[in-house]
């Protein structure tokens, strides 16, 4: 990974190509990313930079974080992420990163927090099959058997078993998406397809790392 940026998802729209084809795109507002910290092997054991994005009122910033911003000499930001970039040594604290680091045709990975769905049953959460819907059935949407471990003394449900529970609100990365357009005047990046999270949700865009081919 050599370049990355933070942004906010604005929503989806569509563009038309020169051939007249419709391309669904997600609009991400970015720009004005500030480098808060630069980590090196001498101080931290690895190369990385800490990026910040988004405005926040100073009275809402906790004291330890405010001291971190003051040390870097930057304004408080709302969204902070650490990125292990191969070119981390090229950045300095206080540097600003804009949307112009990407261009149309770039292939990127987008990371965000998926929409929270609340408590969900097994059918919605794990795509379980539905039971018989006749009047004689007593298990229309129940999870069914949890396995033999539940029987006998000391029986228990194995950890990680697929059951009803909280759904969504997880860190999700969608890989190999194509940048369709970059609007430097309005600090917008238009990416083909859908990206994780709701509108106004924070996302991280980074270039896709191509897997190395094994030498035979």
Backbone as CSV, one residue per row, in Angstrom:
resi,resn,N_x,N_y,N_z,CA_x,CA_y,CA_z,C_x,C_y,C_z
1,UNK,0.852,-1.192,0.000,0.000,0.000,0.000,0.885,1.238,0.000
2,UNK,0.685,2.088,-0.978,1.542,3.258,-1.093,0.794,4.573,-0.933
3,UNK,-0.526,4.564,-1.096,-1.276,5.799,-0.917,-2.663,5.494,-0.371
4,UNK,-3.159,6.408,0.448,-4.465,6.217,1.081,-4.999,7.568,1.507
5,UNK,-6.319,7.607,1.742,-6.965,8.845,2.158,-8.238,8.505,2.925
6,UNK,-8.652,9.399,3.806,-9.884,9.235,4.566,-10.962,10.127,3.967
7,UNK,-12.213,9.734,4.138,-13.303,10.531,3.591,-14.630,10.194,4.219
8,UNK,-15.672,10.852,3.703,-17.034,10.654,4.201,-17.944,10.276,3.035
9,UNK,-18.714,9.212,3.226,-19.632,8.755,2.185,-20.840,9.683,2.116
10,UNK,-21.100,10.230,0.928,-22.234,11.127,0.740,-23.465,10.417,0.206
11,UNK,-23.266,9.346,-0.540,-24.399,8.618,-1.112,-24.034,8.065,-2.476
12,UNK,-25.049,7.588,-3.209,-24.832,6.997,-4.522,-25.559,7.783,-5.607
13,UNK,-25.005,7.733,-6.806,-25.629,8.347,-7.975,-25.188,7.541,-9.185
14,UNK,-25.318,8.106,-10.372,-24.901,7.384,-11.567,-24.285,8.337,-12.582
15,UNK,-23.380,7.805,-13.382,-22.738,8.558,-14.451,-22.978,7.834,-15.768
16,UNK,-22.845,8.572,-16.848,-22.979,7.991,-18.180,-21.636,8.045,-18.889
17,UNK,-21.236,6.944,-19.477,-19.994,6.892,-20.235,-20.209,7.497,-21.620
18,UNK,-19.134,7.639,-22.368,-19.237,8.183,-23.716,-20.054,7.270,-24.628
19,UNK,-20.091,5.967,-24.275,-20.883,5.031,-25.072,-22.354,5.020,-24.673
20,UNK,-22.697,5.784,-23.619,-24.080,5.848,-23.173,-24.442,4.839,-22.110
21,UNK,-23.454,4.132,-21.573,-23.725,3.142,-20.536,-23.810,3.811,-19.166
22,UNK,-24.709,3.281,-18.316,-24.894,3.820,-16.976,-23.905,3.146,-16.018
23,UNK,-23.217,3.960,-15.222,-22.259,3.443,-14.238,-22.701,3.894,-12.847
24,UNK,-23.108,2.962,-11.955,-23.470,3.351,-10.581,-22.212,3.684,-9.788
25,UNK,-22.217,4.819,-9.118,-21.032,5.257,-8.376,-21.412,5.708,-6.968
26,UNK,-20.459,5.570,-6.064,-20.583,6.109,-4.713,-19.759,7.377,-4.616
27,UNK,-20.361,8.438,-4.091,-19.677,9.733,-3.970,-19.073,9.841,-2.572
28,UNK,-17.774,10.070,-2.523,-17.061,10.194,-1.249,-16.394,11.559,-1.181
29,UNK,-16.705,12.302,-0.126,-16.091,13.604,0.100,-14.807,13.414,0.893
30,UNK,-13.722,13.962,0.393,-12.443,13.775,1.059,-11.644,15.069,0.970
31,UNK,-10.324,14.952,0.934,-9.470,16.133,0.879,-9.146,16.653,2.260
32,UNK,-8.100,17.458,2.332,-7.663,18.095,3.583,-7.357,17.070,4.679
33,UNK,-6.851,15.918,4.283,-6.357,14.962,5.273,-5.040,15.477,5.832
34,UNK,-4.896,15.459,7.136,-3.690,15.994,7.755,-2.908,14.866,8.418
35,UNK,-1.590,14.909,8.282,-0.714,13.929,8.909,-0.482,14.351,10.357
36,UNK,-0.937,13.523,11.300,-0.835,13.841,12.718,0.434,13.264,13.329
37,UNK,0.848,12.094,12.851,2.024,11.444,13.410,2.706,10.608,12.333
38,UNK,4.018,10.549,12.392,4.804,9.740,11.476,5.607,8.742,12.294
39,UNK,5.332,7.461,12.125,5.986,6.428,12.912,7.122,5.793,12.106
40,UNK,8.229,5.558,12.760,9.413,4.992,12.118,9.904,3.790,12.918
41,UNK,10.719,2.932,12.299,11.272,1.775,13.036,12.095,2.179,14.253
42,UNK,12.713,3.362,14.204,13.530,3.803,15.338,12.697,4.113,16.567
43,UNK,11.511,4.669,16.355,10.674,5.086,17.488,9.560,4.093,17.813
44,UNK,8.998,3.442,16.773,7.839,2.582,16.980,8.013,1.161,16.449
45,UNK,9.079,0.915,15.709,9.332,-0.426,15.220,8.784,-0.711,13.835
46,UNK,8.120,0.261,13.199,7.569,0.060,11.861,7.262,1.415,11.231
47,UNK,7.069,1.412,9.911,6.710,2.619,9.179,5.194,2.754,9.118
48,UNK,4.691,3.931,9.460,3.256,4.214,9.362,3.027,5.709,9.535
49,UNK,1.876,6.164,9.065,1.460,7.534,9.311,0.073,7.521,9.923
50,UNK,-0.209,8.545,10.709,-1.525,8.697,11.326,-2.230,9.851,10.641
51,UNK,-3.359,9.543,9.991,-4.116,10.546,9.246,-5.350,10.981,10.013
52,UNK,-5.731,12.241,9.844,-6.932,12.763,10.462,-7.808,13.458,9.445
53,UNK,-9.129,13.369,9.648,-10.086,13.987,8.722,-11.364,14.327,9.467
54,UNK,-11.995,15.416,9.073,-13.292,15.788,9.643,-13.161,16.816,10.749
55,UNK,-14.083,17.758,10.759,-14.060,18.815,11.761,-14.751,18.358,13.042
56,UNK,-14.244,18.862,14.166,-14.835,18.572,15.466,-14.605,19.782,16.372
57,UNK,-15.583,20.055,17.218,-15.450,21.189,18.151,-14.422,20.857,19.233
58,UNK,-13.599,21.829,19.581,-12.496,21.586,20.514,-12.982,21.147,21.888
59,UNK,-14.137,21.631,22.331,-14.603,21.261,23.665,-15.087,19.805,23.732
60,UNK,-15.207,19.147,22.563,-15.617,17.754,22.532,-14.421,16.802,22.475
61,UNK,-13.214,17.349,22.459,-12.007,16.532,22.373,-11.477,16.270,23.774
62,UNK,-11.209,15.008,24.098,-10.685,14.675,25.417,-9.255,15.190,25.553
63,UNK,-8.808,15.413,26.791,-7.513,16.050,27.031,-6.326,15.279,26.454
64,UNK,-6.252,13.938,26.613,-5.100,13.232,26.027,-5.014,13.409,24.511
65,UNK,-6.178,13.373,23.838,-6.189,13.532,22.396,-5.867,14.970,22.002
66,UNK,-6.320,15.931,22.826,-6.004,17.329,22.552,-4.503,17.567,22.651
67,UNK,-3.867,16.928,23.632,-2.415,17.047,23.749,-1.695,16.444,22.556
68,UNK,-2.273,15.368,22.012,-1.698,14.725,20.821,-1.767,15.678,19.622
69,UNK,-2.898,16.374,19.477,-3.041,17.341,18.382,-2.111,18.538,18.582
70,UNK,-2.014,19.021,19.817,-1.150,20.177,20.098,0.317,19.851,19.818
71,UNK,0.721,18.633,20.144,2.106,18.232,19.891,2.413,18.234,18.399
72,UNK,1.423,17.828,17.588,1.614,17.806,16.138,1.414,19.184,15.517
73,UNK,0.791,20.099,16.281,0.550,21.434,15.756,-0.553,21.486,14.718
74,UNK,-1.573,20.628,14.887,-2.692,20.579,13.937,-4.000,20.808,14.681
75,UNK,-5.040,21.150,13.937,-6.363,21.328,14.515,-6.986,19.968,14.841
76,UNK,-7.839,19.913,15.872,-8.504,18.640,16.204,-9.339,18.118,15.037
77,UNK,-9.321,16.819,14.854,-10.105,16.173,13.799,-10.969,15.085,14.425
78,UNK,-11.991,14.676,13.692,-12.954,13.712,14.224,-12.587,12.269,13.920
79,UNK,-12.003,12.027,12.761,-11.748,10.668,12.279,-10.244,10.467,12.137
80,UNK,-9.706,9.466,12.839,-8.263,9.207,12.838,-8.019,7.745,12.491
81,UNK,-7.075,7.516,11.603,-6.682,6.149,11.260,-5.173,6.087,11.036
82,UNK,-4.595,4.953,11.416,-3.177,4.718,11.180,-3.011,3.839,9.946
83,UNK,-2.120,4.238,9.055,-1.926,3.541,7.790,-0.466,3.149,7.637
84,UNK,-0.242,1.879,7.339,1.113,1.403,7.097,1.419,1.548,5.606
85,UNK,2.018,2.647,5.246,2.336,2.929,3.859,3.801,2.630,3.583
86,UNK,4.069,2.129,2.394,5.458,1.873,2.012,6.217,3.182,1.825
87,UNK,5.462,4.260,1.576,6.089,5.569,1.383,5.880,6.483,2.592
88,UNK,5.733,5.903,3.780,5.433,6.688,4.981,6.528,7.704,5.286
89,UNK,7.771,7.366,4.970,8.883,8.260,5.280,8.843,9.547,4.463
90,UNK,8.047,9.573,3.379,7.964,10.761,2.537,7.050,11.826,3.128
91,UNK,6.236,11.455,4.120,5.308,12.399,4.726,5.889,13.013,5.995
92,UNK,5.483,14.251,6.261,5.888,14.953,7.470,4.649,15.362,8.256
93,UNK,4.809,15.499,9.560,3.692,15.911,10.419,3.202,17.287,9.979
94,UNK,1.905,17.396,9.789,1.314,18.652,9.336,1.038,18.698,7.851
95,UNK,1.571,17.722,7.089,1.318,17.691,5.647,-0.162,17.445,5.366
96,UNK,-0.651,18.011,4.279,-2.045,17.831,3.872,-2.098,16.936,2.644
97,UNK,-3.047,16.009,2.630,-3.218,15.077,1.513,-4.579,15.325,0.877
98,UNK,-4.600,15.478,-0.439,-5.832,15.761,-1.162,-6.260,14.622,-2.051
99,UNK,-7.416,14.795,-2.686,-7.973,13.747,-3.536,-7.159,13.552,-4.811
100,UNK,-6.255,14.492,-5.121,-5.486,14.386,-6.358,-4.468,13.253,-6.343
101,UNK,-4.312,12.566,-5.193,-3.402,11.419,-5.180,-3.995,10.245,-5.959
102,UNK,-5.325,10.279,-6.184,-5.985,9.255,-6.990,-6.416,9.857,-8.321
103,UNK,-6.606,9.010,-9.298,-7.069,9.440,-10.614,-8.006,8.386,-11.190
104,UNK,-8.751,8.761,-12.207,-9.698,7.842,-12.828,-8.969,6.607,-13.351
105,UNK,-9.555,5.439,-13.051,-8.949,4.180,-13.466,-8.189,3.469,-12.378
106,UNK,-7.888,4.152,-11.269,-7.185,3.502,-10.162,-8.068,2.429,-9.533
107,UNK,-7.448,1.363,-9.059,-8.160,0.285,-8.370,-7.879,0.424,-6.878
108,UNK,-8.940,0.490,-6.065,-8.791,0.790,-4.645,-9.589,-0.191,-3.793
109,UNK,-9.236,-0.231,-2.496,-10.003,-0.941,-1.478,-10.640,0.106,-0.563
110,UNK,-11.900,-0.085,-0.212,-12.614,0.869,0.644,-13.042,0.163,1.921
111,UNK,-12.668,0.744,3.062,-12.984,0.171,4.368,-13.922,1.110,5.126
112,UNK,-14.981,0.549,5.689,-15.918,1.336,6.478,-16.638,0.457,7.476
113,UNK,-17.537,1.053,8.247,-18.342,0.322,9.222,-19.713,0.067,8.631
114,UNK,-20.090,-1.206,8.531,-21.361,-1.567,7.913,-22.548,-1.047,8.729
115,UNK,-23.688,-0.948,8.078,-24.894,-0.458,8.743,-25.319,-1.411,9.854
116,UNK,-25.656,-0.872,11.012,-26.144,-1.690,12.111,-27.598,-2.072,11.893
117,UNK,-27.918,-3.362,11.994,-29.279,-3.851,11.769,-30.005,-4.178,13.070
118,UNK,-29.298,-4.086,14.203,-29.918,-4.464,15.461,-29.973,-5.967,15.635
119,UNK,-30.882,-6.448,16.487,-31.027,-7.885,16.720,-31.745,-8.519,15.538
120,UNK,-31.158,-9.595,15.003,-31.738,-10.260,13.834,-31.747,-11.765,14.051
121,UNK,-32.696,-12.425,13.430,-32.802,-13.874,13.534,-31.830,-14.584,12.599
122,UNK,-31.843,-15.903,12.681,-30.904,-16.689,11.902,-31.119,-16.587,10.407
123,UNK,-32.375,-16.441,9.974,-32.665,-16.362,8.543,-32.079,-15.086,7.943
124,UNK,-32.272,-13.964,8.605,-31.764,-12.694,8.094,-30.253,-12.575,8.304
125,UNK,-29.778,-13.062,9.440,-28.376,-12.862,9.796,-27.437,-13.838,9.091
126,UNK,-27.863,-15.097,8.942,-26.983,-16.123,8.377,-27.586,-16.854,7.175
127,UNK,-28.700,-16.361,6.656,-29.346,-16.988,5.501,-29.766,-18.439,5.766
128,UNK,-30.251,-18.720,6.983,-30.751,-20.055,7.292,-31.988,-20.365,6.447
129,UNK,-32.211,-21.648,6.204,-33.420,-22.061,5.494,-34.618,-21.998,6.432
130,UNK,-35.783,-21.726,5.871,-37.010,-21.640,6.665,-37.590,-23.034,6.853
131,UNK,-38.227,-23.251,8.001,-38.883,-24.518,8.270,-40.230,-24.605,7.567
132,UNK,-40.910,-25.753,7.668,-42.238,-25.907,7.045,-43.212,-24.862,7.585
133,UNK,-44.039,-24.299,6.725,-44.968,-23.249,7.124,-46.380,-23.778,7.354
134,UNK,-46.549,-25.113,7.340,-47.864,-25.680,7.596,-48.274,-25.520,9.052
135,UNK,-49.568,-25.760,9.327,-50.077,-25.585,10.686,-49.474,-26.586,11.662
136,UNK,-49.016,-27.715,11.184,-48.475,-28.715,12.090,-47.049,-28.440,12.515
137,UNK,-46.372,-27.544,11.808,-44.978,-27.239,12.142,-44.903,-26.278,13.312
138,UNK,-43.924,-26.513,14.163,-43.700,-25.624,15.301,-42.348,-24.909,15.201
139,UNK,-41.728,-24.960,14.034,-40.418,-24.325,13.867,-40.366,-23.645,12.498
140,UNK,-41.158,-22.578,12.356,-41.192,-21.863,11.085,-39.861,-21.144,10.820
141,UNK,-39.380,-20.385,11.801,-38.169,-19.587,11.613,-37.152,-19.820,12.735
142,UNK,-37.274,-20.911,13.442,-36.349,-21.200,14.535,-35.000,-21.673,13.983
143,UNK,-33.929,-21.518,14.768,-32.595,-21.899,14.283,-32.428,-23.391,14.042
144,UNK,-33.206,-24.218,14.714,-33.045,-25.660,14.571,-32.042,-26.211,15.571
145,UNK,-31.507,-27.390,15.290,-30.592,-28.058,16.206,-29.283,-27.293,16.356
146,UNK,-28.761,-27.241,17.580,-27.463,-26.609,17.829,-26.349,-27.633,17.915
147,UNK,-26.648,-28.909,17.666,-25.613,-29.932,17.669,-25.665,-30.786,18.922
148,UNK,-24.851,-31.839,18.950,-24.868,-32.797,20.050,-24.206,-32.280,21.315
149,UNK,-23.439,-31.206,21.225,-22.726,-30.704,22.399,-23.665,-30.189,23.482
150,UNK,-24.913,-29.879,23.117,-25.844,-29.315,24.096,-26.443,-30.398,24.987
151,UNK,-26.362,-31.672,24.564,-26.997,-32.739,25.333,-26.043,-33.272,26.399
152,UNK,-26.625,-33.880,27.417,-25.825,-34.490,28.468,-25.383,-33.490,29.506
153,UNK,-24.867,-34.004,30.615,-24.389,-33.100,31.680,-23.186,-32.292,31.195
154,UNK,-23.196,-31.028,31.543,-22.088,-30.166,31.139,-22.147,-29.762,29.680
155,UNK,-23.284,-29.969,29.036,-23.420,-29.609,27.633,-23.379,-28.095,27.449
156,UNK,-22.917,-27.696,26.307,-22.814,-26.259,26.037,-22.897,-26.021,24.525
157,UNK,-23.137,-24.772,24.171,-23.119,-24.365,22.766,-21.710,-23.897,22.439
158,UNK,-21.142,-24.447,21.385,-19.775,-24.089,21.019,-19.675,-22.608,20.671
159,UNK,-18.562,-22.000,21.048,-18.328,-20.592,20.763,-18.252,-20.370,19.255
160,UNK,-18.923,-19.323,18.781,-18.925,-19.031,17.361,-20.060,-19.660,16.593
161,UNK,-20.938,-20.368,17.283,-22.079,-21.004,16.624,-22.976,-19.941,15.994
162,UNK,-23.437,-20.194,14.772,-24.304,-19.253,14.087,-25.697,-19.296,14.692
163,UNK,-26.074,-18.203,15.351,-27.367,-18.095,16.027,-27.894,-16.677,15.874
164,UNK,-29.157,-16.424,16.243,-29.653,-15.045,16.222,-28.823,-14.145,17.114
165,UNK,-28.733,-12.885,16.763,-27.952,-11.942,17.557,-27.799,-10.608,16.839
166,UNK,-26.899,-9.800,17.359,-26.663,-8.467,16.810,-26.067,-8.578,15.415
167,UNK,-26.616,-7.820,14.491,-26.184,-7.892,13.094,-25.709,-6.527,12.618
168,UNK,-24.613,-6.511,11.870,-24.088,-5.263,11.310,-23.193,-4.521,12.280
169,UNK,-22.783,-3.326,11.880,-21.905,-2.517,12.711,-20.500,-3.070,12.783
170,UNK,-20.057,-3.766,11.737,-18.728,-4.372,11.719,-17.831,-3.675,10.704
171,UNK,-16.528,-3.816,10.909,-15.557,-3.285,9.955,-15.568,-4.150,8.700
172,UNK,-15.822,-3.521,7.556,-15.937,-4.245,6.292,-15.048,-3.575,5.251
173,UNK,-14.362,-4.389,4.450,-13.538,-3.882,3.357,-14.017,-4.475,2.040
174,UNK,-14.307,-3.612,1.080,-14.663,-4.043,-0.274,-13.449,-3.793,-1.158
175,UNK,-12.985,-4.844,-1.814,-11.731,-4.766,-2.547,-11.938,-4.573,-4.047
176,UNK,-10.894,-4.061,-4.669,-10.806,-3.955,-6.134,-11.959,-3.158,-6.746
177,UNK,-12.226,-1.982,-6.205,-13.198,-1.075,-6.799,-12.465,-0.067,-7.692
178,UNK,-13.141,0.412,-8.712,-12.502,1.299,-9.683,-12.912,2.750,-9.446
179,UNK,-11.929,3.645,-9.442,-12.201,5.079,-9.362,-12.661,5.549,-10.730
180,UNK,-13.885,6.099,-10.789,-14.452,6.543,-12.062,-14.077,7.991,-12.358
181,UNK,-14.104,8.830,-11.309,-13.832,10.254,-11.520,-13.325,10.874,-10.231
182,UNK,-12.454,11.872,-10.351,-11.946,12.631,-9.208,-12.207,14.107,-9.470
183,UNK,-12.979,14.742,-8.584,-13.302,16.166,-8.705,-12.473,16.930,-7.677
184,UNK,-11.365,17.508,-8.121,-10.472,18.205,-7.195,-11.060,19.528,-6.713
185,UNK,-11.960,20.130,-7.493,-12.548,21.411,-7.092,-13.476,21.243,-5.897
186,UNK,-14.211,20.124,-5.851,-15.158,19.881,-4.760,-14.682,18.783,-3.806
187,UNK,-13.437,18.318,-3.989,-12.856,17.274,-3.119,-13.718,16.021,-3.084
188,UNK,-14.097,15.539,-4.274,-14.947,14.361,-4.368,-14.238,13.247,-5.131
189,UNK,-14.468,12.015,-4.683,-13.987,10.827,-5.375,-15.207,9.968,-5.691
190,UNK,-15.385,9.635,-6.957,-16.510,8.809,-7.390,-15.992,7.409,-7.695
191,UNK,-16.505,6.430,-6.952,-16.032,5.054,-7.056,-17.166,4.176,-7.570
192,UNK,-16.844,3.303,-8.526,-17.845,2.429,-9.118,-18.342,1.404,-8.096
193,UNK,-19.667,1.274,-7.975,-20.251,0.295,-7.066,-20.521,0.858,-5.681
194,UNK,-20.898,-0.033,-4.784,-21.271,0.338,-3.417,-20.093,0.169,-2.473
195,UNK,-20.074,0.976,-1.426,-19.052,0.871,-0.386,-19.751,0.703,0.960
196,UNK,-19.052,0.169,1.968,-19.701,-0.099,3.266,-20.128,1.181,3.974
197,UNK,-21.170,1.033,4.796,-21.574,2.097,5.693,-22.755,2.922,5.207
198,UNK,-23.337,3.715,6.112,-24.476,4.577,5.781,-23.997,5.906,5.200
199,UNK,-24.933,6.727,4.807,-24.580,8.075,4.378,-23.961,8.844,5.541
200,UNK,-22.980,9.673,5.242,-22.213,10.461,6.204,-21.276,9.601,7.046
201,UNK,-21.160,8.316,6.693,-20.238,7.442,7.411,-18.813,7.644,6.926
202,UNK,-17.848,7.496,7.832,-16.444,7.663,7.490,-15.916,6.389,6.825
203,UNK,-15.073,6.581,5.811,-14.470,5.454,5.102,-12.992,5.735,4.872
204,UNK,-12.260,4.684,4.584,-10.835,4.797,4.257,-10.613,4.195,2.874
205,UNK,-9.962,4.956,2.006,-9.684,4.513,0.642,-8.177,4.293,0.506
206,UNK,-7.798,3.141,0.025,-6.380,2.850,-0.194,-6.231,2.061,-1.489
207,UNK,-5.081,2.207,-2.123,-4.892,1.511,-3.382,-4.752,0.015,-3.140
208,UNK,-5.263,-0.764,-4.073,-5.240,-2.217,-3.959,-3.825,-2.743,-4.156
209,UNK,-3.415,-3.617,-3.258,-2.100,-4.237,-3.368,-2.251,-5.526,-4.158
210,UNK,-1.602,-5.594,-5.285,-1.684,-6.794,-6.116,-0.896,-7.929,-5.466
211,UNK,-1.487,-9.123,-5.380,-0.764,-10.252,-4.781,0.455,-10.640,-5.597
212,UNK,1.506,-10.996,-4.889,2.731,-11.407,-5.569,2.578,-12.811,-6.124
213,UNK,3.049,-13.016,-7.341,2.969,-14.310,-7.973,4.097,-15.208,-7.458
214,UNK,3.728,-16.451,-7.130,4.720,-17.401,-6.642,5.602,-17.881,-7.794
215,UNK,6.889,-17.782,-7.586,7.820,-18.239,-8.607,7.929,-19.774,-8.570
216,UNK,7.739,-20.379,-9.706,7.811,-21.820,-9.785,9.208,-22.280,-10.171
